[in-house]
């Protein structure tokens, strides 16, 4: 059988999936996941910066591919690649990577490549963003968006930009290296996530950008999601040379694509961050200008369709911060407890508490539509201070926050009848699942295989 390889370059891990055709549609024959452990300090931006080491991301990708069966990789006909949106990585076109011959095919290693400045990057303060020209786009500009980060370097560290002549998301970089693209190619999905991109005309706001001395030569070419970007220039990990590679896609859209079959379904994803999304009616076009105070963004999907998305910056990362806090307190008390043990125990404690009067507003990382908003805890009673009560309230707060961004009433009006639950935090946290089922008046179905790598392969 022939196989399609799907790759997702996520915020914390790389995933690969091999799909083969079967009577019931495409099925996952093999898959692999590796943590990237790629976070690194930002010299220029300090504590506000959020950067990742590209070498470590590619190492995790190579480990994933090396773990897949060779005989199946040799029968791959197409490669679909998705990854974390909004972020930006810079490279030298003729020195972006070096290819290394190996017994099981060639691999590439990043060469003259910057760190990846991720979607979580906080260097662009609200005052900095307000100093930038107004984009001609239906999406409000936010910190962590590729174009905003380029403006930051232009104003704070212009020499940095002079070292590079190409830029893209991390997934665009991988596609450019595999196909040896002289100019990076980016899908409408990733371009919209950078800011200063008009989805109606499918073009960058080059006039607006040029007037403010933005280095427009760094902007990639843009193509439709689902189209082919090029072919592999080497037998990569044994995958035949000349294998077609799709234009890189947004991980969010691919996650949705892997599970959304009915327009009456909404998708709830809680992993590092959290999203609640629903399909817009056929022919929907987003407004010409964004409403900066709106919590809902319209993401370009496939075939000209749009998704209405409540994209929260607060999901599993809030629970991780809570676990970190408990671990730190424990350490300060002279005890050592593994974070994995703490996580298991707080979930167990919360399962024993059916209710908590505590009210946790969990916006520890702000939200794009209210970046200055921080987290808060109210309704604190002496009877509700156990780990179980606090964890239960925290899980409910994460779900309620999403629900406040895209209310149940809106879902009902759109014709939603079912919610598909996905994401690593939802999969491993029964308390979160209980809160989802308690808050939403719909049937909730959990899809364990809802996965951007699978979605990226399915698109091909």
DAPEZI-V122542 format. One record per residue. N is the residue number from 1. RES is the residue in three letters. OMEGA is omega in whole degrees, 0 to 359 (999 if undefined). BURIAL is I if it has 24 or more other ideal C-beta (glycine too) atoms within 12 Angstrom, else O. Layout:
# DAPEZI-V122542
((N/RES/OMEGA/BURIAL) (N/RES/OMEGA/BURIAL))
This chain:
# DAPEZI-V122542
((1/UNK/175/O) (2/UNK/182/O) (3/UNK/170/I) (4/UNK/179/I) (5/UNK/174/I) (6/UNK/181/I) (7/UNK/173/I) (8/UNK/180/I) (9/UNK/189/I) (10/UNK/182/I) (11/UNK/183/I) (12/UNK/181/I) (13/UNK/173/I) (14/UNK/178/I) (15/UNK/173/I) (16/UNK/178/I) (17/UNK/175/I) (18/UNK/179/I) (19/UNK/173/I) (20/UNK/181/I) (21/UNK/176/O) (22/UNK/182/O) (23/UNK/182/O) (24/UNK/182/O) (25/UNK/181/O) (26/UNK/177/I) (27/UNK/179/O) (28/UNK/180/I) (29/UNK/181/I) (30/UNK/172/I) (31/UNK/181/I) (32/UNK/179/I) (33/UNK/177/I) (34/UNK/173/I) (35/UNK/180/O) (36/UNK/185/I) (37/UNK/192/O) (38/UNK/183/I) (39/UNK/181/O) (40/UNK/183/O) (41/UNK/180/O) (42/UNK/183/I) (43/UNK/185/O) (44/UNK/189/I) (45/UNK/180/I) (46/UNK/186/O) (47/UNK/178/O) (48/UNK/183/I) (49/UNK/175/I) (50/UNK/186/I) (51/UNK/177/I) (52/UNK/180/I) (53/UNK/185/I) (54/UNK/178/I) (55/UNK/181/I) (56/UNK/179/I) (57/UNK/181/I) (58/UNK/176/I) (59/UNK/178/I) (60/UNK/178/I) (61/UNK/179/I) (62/UNK/179/I) (63/UNK/178/I) (64/UNK/183/I) (65/UNK/179/I) (66/UNK/181/I) (67/UNK/179/I) (68/UNK/183/I) (69/UNK/182/O) (70/UNK/185/O) (71/UNK/178/O) (72/UNK/177/I) (73/UNK/180/I) (74/UNK/180/I) (75/UNK/177/I) (76/UNK/180/I) (77/UNK/181/I) (78/UNK/177/I) (79/UNK/175/I) (80/UNK/185/I) (81/UNK/174/I) (82/UNK/179/I) (83/UNK/183/I) (84/UNK/185/I) (85/UNK/174/I) (86/UNK/187/I) (87/UNK/181/I) (88/UNK/173/I) (89/UNK/182/I) (90/UNK/176/I) (91/UNK/175/I) (92/UNK/187/I) (93/UNK/184/I) (94/UNK/181/O) (95/UNK/182/O) (96/UNK/180/I) (97/UNK/170/I) (98/UNK/181/O) (99/UNK/182/O) (100/UNK/178/O) (101/UNK/177/O) (102/UNK/182/O) (103/UNK/183/O) (104/UNK/179/O) (105/UNK/183/I) (106/UNK/171/I) (107/UNK/175/I) (108/UNK/177/I) (109/UNK/180/O) (110/UNK/179/I) (111/UNK/181/O) (112/UNK/186/O) (113/UNK/178/I) (114/UNK/167/I) (115/UNK/169/I) (116/UNK/174/I) (117/UNK/194/I) (118/UNK/177/I) (119/UNK/181/I) (120/UNK/184/I) (121/UNK/184/I) (122/UNK/186/I) (123/UNK/182/I) (124/UNK/182/I) (125/UNK/177/O) (126/UNK/180/O) (127/UNK/177/O) (128/UNK/180/I) (129/UNK/181/I) (130/UNK/178/O) (131/UNK/183/O) (132/UNK/178/I) (133/UNK/181/I) (134/UNK/181/O) (135/UNK/171/I) (136/UNK/188/I) (137/UNK/178/I) (138/UNK/182/I) (139/UNK/179/I) (140/UNK/179/I) (141/UNK/179/I) (142/UNK/176/I) (143/UNK/184/I) (144/UNK/176/I) (145/UNK/184/I) (146/UNK/184/I) (147/UNK/178/I) (148/UNK/179/I) (149/UNK/178/I) (150/UNK/177/I) (151/UNK/181/I) (152/UNK/178/I) (153/UNK/181/I) (154/UNK/184/I) (155/UNK/187/O) (156/UNK/186/I) (157/UNK/187/O) (158/UNK/180/O) (159/UNK/179/O) (160/UNK/184/I) (161/UNK/182/I) (162/UNK/182/O) (163/UNK/188/O) (164/UNK/178/I) (165/UNK/177/I) (166/UNK/179/I) (167/UNK/178/I) (168/UNK/171/I) (169/UNK/179/I) (170/UNK/180/I) (171/UNK/176/I) (172/UNK/178/I) (173/UNK/182/I) (174/UNK/178/I) (175/UNK/180/I) (176/UNK/180/I) (177/UNK/182/I) (178/UNK/185/I) (179/UNK/183/I) (180/UNK/180/I) (181/UNK/179/I) (182/UNK/174/O) (183/UNK/182/I) (184/UNK/179/I) (185/UNK/187/I) (186/UNK/177/I) (187/UNK/175/I) (188/UNK/181/I) (189/UNK/181/I) (190/UNK/180/I) (191/UNK/179/I) (192/UNK/182/I) (193/UNK/179/I) (194/UNK/187/I) (195/UNK/180/I) (196/UNK/177/I) (197/UNK/180/I) (198/UNK/184/I) (199/UNK/180/I) (200/UNK/181/O) (201/UNK/182/O) (202/UNK/182/O) (203/UNK/176/O) (204/UNK/175/I) (205/UNK/189/I) (206/UNK/180/I) (207/UNK/180/O) (208/UNK/183/I) (209/UNK/181/I) (210/UNK/183/O) (211/UNK/180/O) (212/UNK/175/O) (213/UNK/176/O) (214/UNK/180/I) (215/UNK/187/I) (216/UNK/178/O) (217/UNK/179/O) (218/UNK/183/I) (219/UNK/179/I) (220/UNK/167/I) (221/UNK/182/I) (222/UNK/179/I) (223/UNK/182/I) (224/UNK/175/I) (225/UNK/182/I) (226/UNK/179/I) (227/UNK/182/I) (228/UNK/181/I) (229/UNK/183/I) (230/UNK/180/I) (231/UNK/181/I) (232/UNK/182/I) (233/UNK/179/I) (234/UNK/174/I) (235/UNK/187/I) (236/UNK/182/I) (237/UNK/180/I) (238/UNK/175/I) (239/UNK/187/I) (240/UNK/172/I) (241/UNK/181/O) (242/UNK/177/O) (243/UNK/182/I) (244/UNK/180/I) (245/UNK/180/I) (246/UNK/173/I) (247/UNK/185/I) (248/UNK/187/I) (249/UNK/175/I) (250/UNK/181/I) (251/UNK/181/I) (252/UNK/181/I) (253/UNK/180/I) (254/UNK/176/I) (255/UNK/180/I) (256/UNK/182/I) (257/UNK/183/I) (258/UNK/184/I) (259/UNK/187/I) (260/UNK/179/I) (261/UNK/182/O) (262/UNK/177/O) (263/UNK/180/I) (264/UNK/176/O) (265/UNK/167/I) (266/UNK/179/I) (267/UNK/176/I) (268/UNK/181/I) (269/UNK/174/I) (270/UNK/173/I) (271/UNK/178/I) (272/UNK/173/I) (273/UNK/182/I) (274/UNK/179/I) (275/UNK/171/I) (276/UNK/187/I) (277/UNK/178/I) (278/UNK/178/I) (279/UNK/172/I) (280/UNK/180/I) (281/UNK/178/O) (282/UNK/178/O) (283/UNK/180/O) (284/UNK/172/O) (285/UNK/181/O) (286/UNK/177/I) (287/UNK/181/O) (288/UNK/182/O) (289/UNK/183/O) (290/UNK/169/I) (291/UNK/187/O) (292/UNK/183/O) (293/UNK/181/O) (294/UNK/180/I) (295/UNK/183/I) (296/UNK/176/I) (297/UNK/177/I) (298/UNK/182/I) (299/UNK/172/I) (300/UNK/184/I) (301/UNK/178/I) (302/UNK/177/I) (303/UNK/177/O) (304/UNK/179/O) (305/UNK/177/I) (306/UNK/172/I) (307/UNK/170/I) (308/UNK/188/I) (309/UNK/165/I) (310/UNK/184/I) (311/UNK/181/I) (312/UNK/177/I) (313/UNK/186/I) (314/UNK/180/I) (315/UNK/178/I) (316/UNK/179/I) (317/UNK/178/I) (318/UNK/177/I) (319/UNK/179/I) (320/UNK/179/I) (321/UNK/178/O) (322/UNK/178/I) (323/UNK/178/I) (324/UNK/181/O) (325/UNK/180/O) (326/UNK/180/I) (327/UNK/181/I) (328/UNK/178/O) (329/UNK/181/O) (330/UNK/180/O) (331/UNK/179/O) (332/UNK/177/O) (333/UNK/176/O) (334/UNK/180/O) (335/UNK/179/O) (336/UNK/176/O) (337/UNK/178/O) (338/UNK/179/O) (339/UNK/180/O) (340/UNK/178/O) (341/UNK/179/O) (342/UNK/182/I) (343/UNK/181/I) (344/UNK/183/O) (345/UNK/180/O) (346/UNK/178/I) (347/UNK/179/I) (348/UNK/180/O) (349/UNK/181/I) (350/UNK/179/I) (351/UNK/179/O) (352/UNK/179/O) (353/UNK/181/I) (354/UNK/184/O) (355/UNK/175/O) (356/UNK/180/I) (357/UNK/177/O) (358/UNK/175/I) (359/UNK/181/O) (360/UNK/172/I) (361/UNK/198/I) (362/UNK/187/I) (363/UNK/180/I) (364/UNK/184/I) (365/UNK/182/I) (366/UNK/171/I) (367/UNK/184/I) (368/UNK/182/I) (369/UNK/172/I) (370/UNK/187/I) (371/UNK/184/I) (372/UNK/183/O) (373/UNK/178/O) (374/UNK/182/O) (375/UNK/176/I) (376/UNK/176/O) (377/UNK/179/I) (378/UNK/179/O) (379/UNK/184/O) (380/UNK/177/O) (381/UNK/182/O) (382/UNK/183/O) (383/UNK/187/O) (384/UNK/184/I) (385/UNK/180/O) (386/UNK/177/O) (387/UNK/180/I) (388/UNK/179/I) (389/UNK/183/I) (390/UNK/181/I) (391/UNK/178/I) (392/UNK/181/I) (393/UNK/179/I) (394/UNK/179/I) (395/UNK/179/I) (396/UNK/181/I) (397/UNK/179/I) (398/UNK/181/I) (399/UNK/180/I) (400/UNK/179/I) (401/UNK/177/I) (402/UNK/182/I) (403/UNK/178/I) (404/UNK/181/I) (405/UNK/178/I) (406/UNK/190/I) (407/UNK/179/I) (408/UNK/181/I) (409/UNK/179/O) (410/UNK/180/O) (411/UNK/179/I) (412/UNK/180/O) (413/UNK/180/O) (414/UNK/178/I) (415/UNK/181/O) (416/UNK/178/I) (417/UNK/185/O) (418/UNK/176/I) (419/UNK/176/I) (420/UNK/182/I) (421/UNK/181/I) (422/UNK/177/I) (423/UNK/186/I) (424/UNK/182/I) (425/UNK/180/I) (426/UNK/183/I) (427/UNK/187/O) (428/UNK/185/O) (429/UNK/183/I) (430/UNK/180/I) (431/UNK/177/I) (432/UNK/181/I) (433/UNK/178/I) (434/UNK/181/I) (435/UNK/177/I) (436/UNK/182/I) (437/UNK/179/O) (438/UNK/186/O) (439/UNK/183/I) (440/UNK/182/I) (441/UNK/181/O) (442/UNK/170/I) (443/UNK/178/O) (444/UNK/180/I) (445/UNK/181/I) (446/UNK/179/I) (447/UNK/183/I) (448/UNK/183/O) (449/UNK/178/I) (450/UNK/199/I) (451/UNK/182/I) (452/UNK/179/I) (453/UNK/178/I) (454/UNK/179/I) (455/UNK/180/I) (456/UNK/179/I) (457/UNK/181/I) (458/UNK/180/I) (459/UNK/183/I) (460/UNK/999/I))
